[in-house]
Amino acid sequence: MNCENIKKELVQIHMLPTEDRSNIAYVGENPNLLLNKDIKYSYTSYCKPQHLYFTTEEEIKKGDWYYSKLGGKYNQQIRQSNYNRGIGRKIIATTDTKLMHLSNNGRVGFRLPQPSQSFVEKFCDVGGIDEVLIEYSLKGNLMGTYSEPRVNSDNEITVHPIKYSWNREEIIEIINKTIDKWSFEKDTGSLIRENWAKKMLKK
């Protein structure tokens, strides 16, 4: 019987120029990053189309696409061995629809997942985002366990912002959950919580 759990993984986002048409582009003499939902920008001296590539440190296998740290470009793994580990990051999602994952010696291909339109809008509005959290499905069956990006019916990944700060109430909630998880005896957990609150939450 199949089972599924969800986890979040840290993902980097790389924006690369493309000569292909794209809904994302730098436009103007003092370029602004723009998104046009209705048409795709063409490459001109005035307009530089862009694509987004979401990458991880996952193992790069034959048929996978990866972002090269050395050349700042994307490539496809053509060998079975993972010889690009360390100099490349696996592309797990992209706005570039021409990237196809190939398997079964190139006879089977499918498009990589893509970000939602709302995320791309946010990305362009703020002028770029370097890192996000992506939902992964942890799946298991009789053959073992594996994980893969969790997508909706439109093949879109689920993106979460990275949180860098917490307020007092959020910290207390996190600590309480941690204490409840690791304290096997109720009295011990209460004592730990009380001592921690006295030391760390003084005004």
Contacts in CASP RR format, 6 or more apart in sequence:
PFRMAT RR
TARGET T0000
AUTHOR 0000-0000-0000
METHOD contacts of the structure
MODEL  1
MNCENIKKELVQIHMLPTEDRSNIAYVGENPNLLLNKDIKYSYTSYCKPQ
HLYFTTEEEIKKGDWYYSKLGGKYNQQIRQSNYNRGIGRKIIATTDTKLM
HLSNNGRVGFRLPQPSQSFVEKFCDVGGIDEVLIEYSLKGNLMGTYSEPR
VNSDNEITVHPIKYSWNREEIIEIINKTIDKWSFEKDTGSLIRENWAKKM
LKK
1 141 0 8 1.000
2 139 0 8 1.000
2 140 0 8 1.000
2 141 0 8 1.000
3 139 0 8 1.000
3 140 0 8 1.000
4 137 0 8 1.000
4 138 0 8 1.000
4 139 0 8 1.000
4 140 0 8 1.000
5 137 0 8 1.000
5 138 0 8 1.000
6 135 0 8 1.000
6 136 0 8 1.000
6 137 0 8 1.000
6 138 0 8 1.000
6 150 0 8 1.000
7 135 0 8 1.000
7 136 0 8 1.000
7 138 0 8 1.000
7 147 0 8 1.000
8 133 0 8 1.000
8 134 0 8 1.000
8 135 0 8 1.000
8 136 0 8 1.000
8 160 0 8 1.000
9 56 0 8 1.000
9 133 0 8 1.000
9 134 0 8 1.000
9 136 0 8 1.000
10 56 0 8 1.000
10 131 0 8 1.000
10 132 0 8 1.000
10 133 0 8 1.000
10 162 0 8 1.000
11 54 0 8 1.000
11 55 0 8 1.000
11 56 0 8 1.000
11 92 0 8 1.000
11 93 0 8 1.000
11 131 0 8 1.000
11 132 0 8 1.000
11 133 0 8 1.000
11 134 0 8 1.000
12 54 0 8 1.000
12 55 0 8 1.000
12 56 0 8 1.000
12 89 0 8 1.000
12 130 0 8 1.000
12 131 0 8 1.000
13 52 0 8 1.000
13 53 0 8 1.000
13 54 0 8 1.000
13 55 0 8 1.000
13 123 0 8 1.000
13 128 0 8 1.000
13 129 0 8 1.000
13 130 0 8 1.000
13 131 0 8 1.000
13 132 0 8 1.000
14 52 0 8 1.000
14 53 0 8 1.000
14 55 0 8 1.000
14 67 0 8 1.000
14 72 0 8 1.000
15 24 0 8 1.000
15 50 0 8 1.000
15 51 0 8 1.000
15 52 0 8 1.000
15 53 0 8 1.000
15 128 0 8 1.000
16 50 0 8 1.000
16 51 0 8 1.000
16 53 0 8 1.000
16 72 0 8 1.000
16 73 0 8 1.000
16 74 0 8 1.000
17 48 0 8 1.000
17 49 0 8 1.000
17 50 0 8 1.000
18 43 0 8 1.000
18 49 0 8 1.000
18 50 0 8 1.000
18 51 0 8 1.000
18 96 0 8 1.000
19 43 0 8 1.000
19 49 0 8 1.000
20 43 0 8 1.000
20 49 0 8 1.000
20 51 0 8 1.000
20 96 0 8 1.000
20 98 0 8 1.000
21 40 0 8 1.000
21 41 0 8 1.000
21 42 0 8 1.000
21 43 0 8 1.000
21 49 0 8 1.000
22 40 0 8 1.000
22 41 0 8 1.000
22 49 0 8 1.000
22 50 0 8 1.000
22 51 0 8 1.000
22 95 0 8 1.000
22 96 0 8 1.000
23 35 0 8 1.000
23 36 0 8 1.000
23 37 0 8 1.000
23 39 0 8 1.000
23 40 0 8 1.000
23 41 0 8 1.000
23 95 0 8 1.000
23 120 0 8 1.000
24 33 0 8 1.000
24 34 0 8 1.000
24 35 0 8 1.000
24 41 0 8 1.000
24 49 0 8 1.000
24 50 0 8 1.000
24 51 0 8 1.000
24 52 0 8 1.000
24 95 0 8 1.000
24 120 0 8 1.000
24 124 0 8 1.000
25 33 0 8 1.000
25 34 0 8 1.000
25 36 0 8 1.000
25 41 0 8 1.000
25 47 0 8 1.000
25 48 0 8 1.000
25 49 0 8 1.000
25 50 0 8 1.000
26 32 0 8 1.000
26 33 0 8 1.000
26 34 0 8 1.000
26 47 0 8 1.000
26 48 0 8 1.000
26 50 0 8 1.000
27 34 0 8 1.000
27 41 0 8 1.000
27 46 0 8 1.000
27 47 0 8 1.000
27 48 0 8 1.000
28 46 0 8 1.000
28 47 0 8 1.000
29 46 0 8 1.000
31 48 0 8 1.000
33 50 0 8 1.000
33 124 0 8 1.000
33 127 0 8 1.000
33 128 0 8 1.000
34 41 0 8 1.000
34 124 0 8 1.000
35 120 0 8 1.000
35 121 0 8 1.000
35 124 0 8 1.000
37 117 0 8 1.000
40 49 0 8 1.000
41 47 0 8 1.000
41 49 0 8 1.000
42 49 0 8 1.000
43 49 0 8 1.000
51 94 0 8 1.000
51 95 0 8 1.000
51 96 0 8 1.000
52 94 0 8 1.000
52 95 0 8 1.000
52 96 0 8 1.000
52 115 0 8 1.000
52 120 0 8 1.000
52 123 0 8 1.000
53 67 0 8 1.000
53 74 0 8 1.000
53 91 0 8 1.000
53 93 0 8 1.000
53 94 0 8 1.000
53 96 0 8 1.000
54 91 0 8 1.000
54 92 0 8 1.000
54 93 0 8 1.000
54 94 0 8 1.000
54 115 0 8 1.000
54 132 0 8 1.000
54 134 0 8 1.000
54 157 0 8 1.000
55 66 0 8 1.000
55 67 0 8 1.000
55 88 0 8 1.000
55 89 0 8 1.000
55 90 0 8 1.000
55 91 0 8 1.000
55 92 0 8 1.000
56 89 0 8 1.000
56 90 0 8 1.000
56 92 0 8 1.000
57 89 0 8 1.000
57 90 0 8 1.000
58 90 0 8 1.000
58 92 0 8 1.000
59 82 0 8 1.000
59 85 0 8 1.000
59 90 0 8 1.000
60 66 0 8 1.000
60 77 0 8 1.000
60 82 0 8 1.000
60 84 0 8 1.000
60 85 0 8 1.000
60 88 0 8 1.000
60 90 0 8 1.000
61 77 0 8 1.000
61 80 0 8 1.000
61 82 0 8 1.000
62 77 0 8 1.000
62 78 0 8 1.000
62 79 0 8 1.000
62 80 0 8 1.000
63 76 0 8 1.000
63 77 0 8 1.000
63 78 0 8 1.000
63 101 0 8 1.000
63 102 0 8 1.000
63 103 0 8 1.000
63 106 0 8 1.000
64 76 0 8 1.000
64 77 0 8 1.000
64 90 0 8 1.000
64 91 0 8 1.000
64 101 0 8 1.000
65 74 0 8 1.000
65 75 0 8 1.000
65 76 0 8 1.000
65 77 0 8 1.000
65 90 0 8 1.000
65 91 0 8 1.000
65 94 0 8 1.000
65 99 0 8 1.000
65 101 0 8 1.000
65 112 0 8 1.000
66 74 0 8 1.000
66 75 0 8 1.000
66 76 0 8 1.000
66 77 0 8 1.000
66 84 0 8 1.000
66 88 0 8 1.000
66 89 0 8 1.000
66 90 0 8 1.000
66 91 0 8 1.000
67 73 0 8 1.000
67 74 0 8 1.000
67 88 0 8 1.000
67 89 0 8 1.000
67 91 0 8 1.000
68 74 0 8 1.000
68 75 0 8 1.000
68 84 0 8 1.000
68 87 0 8 1.000
68 88 0 8 1.000
69 86 0 8 1.000
69 87 0 8 1.000
69 88 0 8 1.000
69 89 0 8 1.000
70 87 0 8 1.000
70 88 0 8 1.000
74 91 0 8 1.000
74 96 0 8 1.000
74 99 0 8 1.000
75 84 0 8 1.000
76 102 0 8 1.000
77 84 0 8 1.000
91 99 0 8 1.000
91 112 0 8 1.000
92 112 0 8 1.000
92 113 0 8 1.000
92 134 0 8 1.000
92 149 0 8 1.000
92 157 0 8 1.000
93 112 0 8 1.000
93 113 0 8 1.000
93 114 0 8 1.000
93 115 0 8 1.000
93 134 0 8 1.000
93 149 0 8 1.000
93 157 0 8 1.000
94 112 0 8 1.000
94 114 0 8 1.000
95 114 0 8 1.000
95 115 0 8 1.000
95 120 0 8 1.000
97 111 0 8 1.000
97 114 0 8 1.000
99 111 0 8 1.000
99 112 0 8 1.000
100 109 0 8 1.000
100 110 0 8 1.000
100 111 0 8 1.000
100 112 0 8 1.000
101 109 0 8 1.000
101 110 0 8 1.000
101 111 0 8 1.000
101 112 0 8 1.000
102 108 0 8 1.000
102 109 0 8 1.000
103 109 0 8 1.000
111 155 0 8 1.000
113 149 0 8 1.000
113 151 0 8 1.000
113 155 0 8 1.000
113 156 0 8 1.000
113 157 0 8 1.000
114 155 0 8 1.000
114 156 0 8 1.000
114 157 0 8 1.000
115 123 0 8 1.000
115 156 0 8 1.000
115 157 0 8 1.000
115 159 0 8 1.000
116 154 0 8 1.000
116 156 0 8 1.000
116 157 0 8 1.000
116 159 0 8 1.000
119 159 0 8 1.000
122 129 0 8 1.000
123 129 0 8 1.000
131 162 0 8 1.000
132 159 0 8 1.000
132 160 0 8 1.000
132 161 0 8 1.000
132 162 0 8 1.000
133 159 0 8 1.000
133 160 0 8 1.000
133 161 0 8 1.000
133 162 0 8 1.000
134 149 0 8 1.000
134 150 0 8 1.000
134 157 0 8 1.000
134 158 0 8 1.000
134 159 0 8 1.000
134 160 0 8 1.000
135 149 0 8 1.000
135 150 0 8 1.000
135 157 0 8 1.000
135 158 0 8 1.000
135 160 0 8 1.000
136 147 0 8 1.000
136 148 0 8 1.000
136 149 0 8 1.000
136 150 0 8 1.000
137 147 0 8 1.000
137 148 0 8 1.000
137 149 0 8 1.000
137 150 0 8 1.000
138 145 0 8 1.000
138 146 0 8 1.000
138 147 0 8 1.000
139 145 0 8 1.000
139 146 0 8 1.000
139 147 0 8 1.000
139 148 0 8 1.000
140 146 0 8 1.000
149 157 0 8 1.000
150 157 0 8 1.000
150 158 0 8 1.000
151 157 0 8 1.000
151 158 0 8 1.000
152 158 0 8 1.000
166 174 0 8 1.000
168 201 0 8 1.000
172 197 0 8 1.000
172 201 0 8 1.000
175 193 0 8 1.000
175 196 0 8 1.000
176 193 0 8 1.000
179 189 0 8 1.000
179 192 0 8 1.000
179 193 0 8 1.000
179 196 0 8 1.000
180 189 0 8 1.000
183 189 0 8 1.000
183 192 0 8 1.000
END
